[in-house]
Amino acid sequence: EEARKVYERCLAGQVKVFGEDHKQTLATVGNLGVVYSMLKDYEKALECFERALKGTEKLLGKTHPQTLGNVMSIANVCCQGLNDYGRAEELYQRALKGKEAQLGKDNEDTKKCARNLAICLEKAGEKPKLR
């Protein structure tokens, strides 16, 4: 709870100094989303991650690693917190495709994304396909 308060204070200051769509502001929005996830406030977490995603897509592009990280964060909330496996699968697929293209199949972030997709598919009752 204390971390949430600190991040909210920090975010308010960054918005004043840098503006809503500054890279640093967007990173703090994402960090606040992580805090909300840890507090199991998944709706607030989703709101933060979607805000961060919208900003990073605009600022950095749809395939930038930070953007793909936000896509994966939304997928994590959808799968682990909201049980919205269909949306989570779509987002994991998007993140995985981007990470494979940007970082390669052997990169640890890419592998983590593939693992999370497989877990999501298992939770949804599907058998993951080997790639």
Rosetta blueprint (number, residue, H / E / L):
1 E L
2 E H
3 A H
4 R H
5 K H
6 V H
7 Y H
8 E H
9 R H
10 C H
11 L H
12 A H
13 G H
14 Q H
15 V H
16 K H
17 V H
18 F H
19 G L
20 E L
21 D L
22 H L
23 K H
24 Q H
25 T H
26 L H
27 A H
28 T H
29 V H
30 G H
31 N H
32 L H
33 G H
34 V H
35 V H
36 Y H
37 S H
38 M H
39 L L
40 K L
41 D L
42 Y H
43 E H
44 K H
45 A H
46 L H
47 E H
48 C H
49 F H
50 E H
51 R H
52 A H
53 L H
54 K H
55 G H
56 T H
57 E H
58 K H
59 L H
60 L H
61 G L
62 K L
63 T L
64 H L
65 P H
66 Q H
67 T H
68 L H
69 G H
70 N H
71 V H
72 M H
73 S H
74 I H
75 A H
76 N H
77 V H
78 C H
79 C H
80 Q H
81 G H
82 L L
83 N L
84 D L
85 Y H
86 G H
87 R H
88 A H
89 E H
90 E H
91 L H
92 Y H
93 Q H
94 R H
95 A H
96 L H
97 K H
98 G H
99 K H
100 E H
101 A H
102 Q H
103 L H
104 G L
105 K L
106 D L
107 N L
108 E H
109 D H
110 T H
111 K H
112 K H
113 C H
114 A H
115 R H
116 N H
117 L H
118 A H
119 I H
120 C H
121 L H
122 E H
123 K H
124 A L
125 G L
126 E L
127 K L
128 P L
129 K L
130 L L
131 R L
